[in-house]
Amino acid sequence: MKDQLQKIKEEVLEQLEKAKSRDILRDLEVKYLGRKGKLTVILKSIAEMAEDERKVIGKLANEVKTELASRFNELKESLDEKPGREECIDATLPGEAKPLGHIHPLTVVRDELEDLFTSMGFMVLEGPELESDYFCFEALNIPSYHPARDMQDTFYLDHKNKDGEYDMTMRTQTSAMQVRAMLKYGVPLKCIVPGRVFRAEALDAVHEHTFNQLEGLMIDKDISIANCIAVMKELLRGVFGRDMEIRIRPGYFPFVEPG
């Protein structure tokens, strides 16, 4: 029996030296230490031995089992630390696509409008959100005493010019880009200016201090309301996907009177 135990021990240790994967290790563990394994069978037969022999063989069998179990555990840990073939990283493989969420509805609408106007030959311009009082009001014929100033609810910065006047504002309208565009590009000119504008509004269900506008400007010879109607019809056809009936009616805008 001693020789048999020693043979099993040497046999297991030899095969463990060749084990290079967890699958092989698991099969060996079942073969020798499992419920019907070779060493387990010997341990079960010890109960049938004489008392003196049982003490000697039992002690030796337990020592062999403990040593082999320890060796199995060591190999398991070493295999866990070494990445297997299936865990290696192939740097040539394409990366995993990461979901980036959805485009904001306002951005979707703005992109569609920009595409529509560029298809009609308009430039898309952007201007500063922090604007001077001159471009936001004075250059648009809205001087400091103009009644339209009372309707704008303007955010002014705590900054004064050399004359002691508050001259910097969060733009109340994208119209502030009209004069900038004319100064830079001259005429004829066709452009739109989408962007955020700011008003010192009392917040409620239908009012917000920040909202979006889209400015349109067309300057050329023989431009009339007919051109405005044609552009608006094309815009509505692009937005709604079909021809729309429109009605033109006068409206009161004090900063363009008469207009």
C-alpha positions in Angstrom: 0.0 0.0 0.0 2.9 2.4 0.8 4.4 1.7 -2.6 1.0 2.3 -4.3 0.6 5.7 -2.5 4.1 6.7 -3.4 3.5 5.7 -7.1 0.2 7.8 -7.2 2.0 10.8 -5.7 4.9 10.6 -8.2 2.4 10.0 -11.1 0.3 13.1 -10.1 3.3 15.4 -9.6 4.7 14.4 -12.9 1.5 15.1 -14.8 1.0 18.4 -12.9 4.3 19.6 -14.3 2.9 19.2 -17.8 -0.5 20.8 -17.0 -0.8 24.1 -18.9 -4.5 24.8 -18.6 -7.3 24.9 -16.1 -9.1 22.2 -18.1 -6.3 19.7 -17.8 -5.8 20.6 -14.1 -9.5 20.0 -13.4 -9.4 16.6 -15.2 -6.4 15.5 -13.1 -8.0 16.6 -9.9 -11.2 14.6 -10.6 -9.1 11.6 -11.7 -7.0 11.4 -8.5 -8.8 13.4 -5.8 -12.5 13.2 -6.9 -15.2 11.1 -5.3 -14.1 8.1 -7.4 -10.5 9.1 -7.8 -7.6 6.7 -7.3 -6.4 8.3 -4.0 -9.9 8.5 -2.7 -10.4 4.8 -3.3 -7.3 4.0 -1.3 -8.5 6.3 1.6 -11.8 4.5 1.7 -10.1 1.0 1.9 -8.1 2.0 4.9 -11.0 1.3 7.2 -10.8 -2.4 6.4 -7.1 -2.7 7.4 -5.7 -3.9 10.7 -5.4 -1.2 13.4 -1.6 -0.9 13.3 -1.5 -0.8 9.6 -4.4 1.6 9.4 -2.5 4.1 11.5 0.6 4.1 9.4 -1.1 3.9 6.0 -3.8 6.4 7.1 -1.2 9.0 8.1 0.8 8.5 4.9 -2.3 8.7 2.7 -3.5 12.0 4.4 0.0 13.5 3.9 0.0 12.5 0.2 -3.6 14.0 -0.2 -2.6 17.2 1.6 0.5 17.6 -0.5 -1.3 17.0 -3.7 -4.2 19.3 -2.9 -1.7 22.0 -2.0 0.0 21.5 -5.3 -3.3 21.7 -7.2 -4.2 25.0 -5.5 -0.8 26.5 -6.3 -1.2 25.6 -10.0 -4.7 27.1 -10.1 -3.4 30.4 -8.7 -0.5 30.5 -11.1 -2.8 29.8 -14.1 -5.2 32.6 -12.9 -2.3 35.0 -13.0 -1.2 34.1 -16.5 -3.7 35.2 -19.2 -4.7 32.4 -21.4 -5.0 32.6 -25.2 -8.7 33.6 -24.9 -7.8 36.5 -22.6 -5.0 38.0 -24.7 -5.7 41.4 -26.3 -5.4 41.6 -30.0 -4.6 45.3 -30.7 -5.6 44.9 -34.4 -9.2 44.1 -33.7 -11.7 47.0 -34.1 -12.7 48.6 -30.8 -16.1 48.2 -29.2 -18.6 50.9 -30.1 -19.6 53.0 -27.0 -23.1 54.5 -27.0 -23.0 58.2 -26.9 -26.6 59.0 -26.2 -28.9 61.0 -28.5 -28.6 64.4 -30.3 -30.7 67.1 -28.5 -33.9 67.9 -30.3 -32.9 71.6 -30.6 -29.7 70.5 -32.3 -31.6 68.3 -34.7 -33.9 71.1 -35.7 -31.0 73.6 -36.0 -29.0 71.2 -38.3 -32.1 70.7 -40.5 -32.7 74.4 -40.8 -29.0 75.1 -41.6 -29.1 72.5 -44.3 -32.3 74.0 -45.8 -30.9 77.5 -45.9 -27.5 76.5 -47.3 -29.3 74.7 -50.1 -30.8 78.1 -51.0 -27.4 79.8 -51.0 -27.3 81.3 -47.5 -24.2 81.5 -45.4 -24.4 80.2 -41.8 -22.8 82.6 -39.4 -22.3 82.6 -35.6 -21.6 85.6 -33.5 -20.6 86.2 -29.9 -23.1 85.6 -27.1 -21.4 88.3 -25.1 -22.1 91.4 -27.2 -21.5 95.1 -27.1 -24.4 97.5 -26.6 -23.4 99.0 -30.0 -24.0 95.9 -32.1 -26.9 94.7 -30.1 -28.8 98.0 -30.1 -27.2 101.2 -31.4 -26.1 99.9 -34.8 -29.6 98.5 -35.3 -31.2 102.0 -34.8 -32.2 101.2 -31.3 -30.6 104.0 -29.3 -30.7 104.1 -25.5 -33.9 106.2 -25.4 -35.8 104.0 -27.9 -39.0 102.5 -26.4 -38.0 99.0 -27.8 -35.3 98.9 -25.2 -37.9 98.4 -22.5 -39.2 95.3 -24.2 -35.8 93.5 -24.3 -35.3 92.8 -20.6 -31.5 92.9 -21.1 -28.8 91.2 -19.0 -26.0 93.8 -18.6 -22.6 92.9 -17.4 -21.2 94.7 -14.4 -18.6 96.4 -16.6 -18.4 100.1 -17.6 -16.6 101.7 -20.5 -14.5 104.9 -20.3 -17.7 107.0 -20.3 -19.0 105.2 -17.2 -21.7 103.3 -19.2 -22.6 99.7 -19.0 -21.7 98.7 -22.6 -21.6 94.8 -22.5 -24.7 92.6 -22.6 -25.7 89.0 -23.2 -27.2 89.4 -26.7 -30.9 89.7 -26.7 -31.2 88.8 -30.3 -29.2 87.3 -33.1 -29.8 90.5 -35.1 -26.6 91.7 -33.4 -24.8 89.9 -36.2 -26.4 91.9 -39.0 -24.0 94.8 -38.9 -21.0 92.5 -38.2 -21.9 90.5 -41.3 -22.3 93.6 -43.5 -19.0 95.0 -42.3 -17.2 91.8 -43.0 -18.8 90.6 -46.3 -20.4 93.7 -47.8 -23.3 93.3 -50.2 -25.0 91.4 -51.8 -25.4 89.2 -48.8 -27.5 86.2 -47.8 -27.0 84.7 -44.4 -28.6 83.2 -41.4 -27.5 83.4 -37.8 -28.8 80.6 -35.5 -27.9 80.7 -31.8 -28.8 81.3 -28.2 -30.2 84.6 -26.9 -30.8 85.9 -23.4 -33.6 87.9 -21.7 -34.1 88.8 -18.1 -37.5 87.1 -18.1 -39.6 86.0 -15.2 -39.5 82.2 -15.5 -42.8 80.4 -16.0 -44.2 77.6 -18.2 -43.7 79.6 -21.4 -40.8 81.9 -20.6 -37.1 81.2 -20.1 -34.0 83.4 -19.7 -32.3 81.5 -22.5 -33.8 80.5 -25.9 -32.9 80.0 -29.5 -33.4 82.3 -32.5 -32.5 82.0 -36.2 -31.8 85.4 -37.9 -32.2 85.7 -41.6 -30.7 88.6 -43.7 -30.8 89.1 -47.5 -29.5 92.2 -49.1 -29.4 92.7 -52.9 -30.9 94.8 -55.7 -34.7 94.3 -56.3 -35.3 92.4 -53.1 -38.9 92.6 -52.0 -41.5 90.9 -49.8 -41.9 88.4 -52.6 -38.4 87.1 -51.9 -39.3 86.7 -48.2 -42.4 84.8 -49.0 -40.6 82.5 -51.4 -37.9 81.7 -48.8 -40.5 81.1 -46.1 -42.4 78.7 -48.4 -39.3 76.7 -49.2 -38.4 76.6 -45.5 -41.9 75.3 -44.5 -41.8 72.8 -47.3 -38.5 71.5 -46.0 -39.7 71.3 -42.4 -43.1 69.7 -43.0 -42.3 67.8 -46.1 -45.1 69.2 -48.2 -46.4 72.5 -49.6 -48.0 74.8 -47.0 -50.5 77.6 -47.4 -49.2 80.8 -45.8 -50.8 84.1 -44.9 -48.9 87.3 -44.6 -50.2 89.8 -42.0 -48.7 93.0 -40.5 -47.3 92.9 -37.1 -46.1 95.6 -34.6 -42.4 95.5 -33.9 -41.3 98.9 -32.5 -37.6 98.4 -33.3 -38.3 98.3 -37.1 -41.1 100.8 -37.3 -42.1 101.7 -39.9 -41.7 98.1 -41.2 
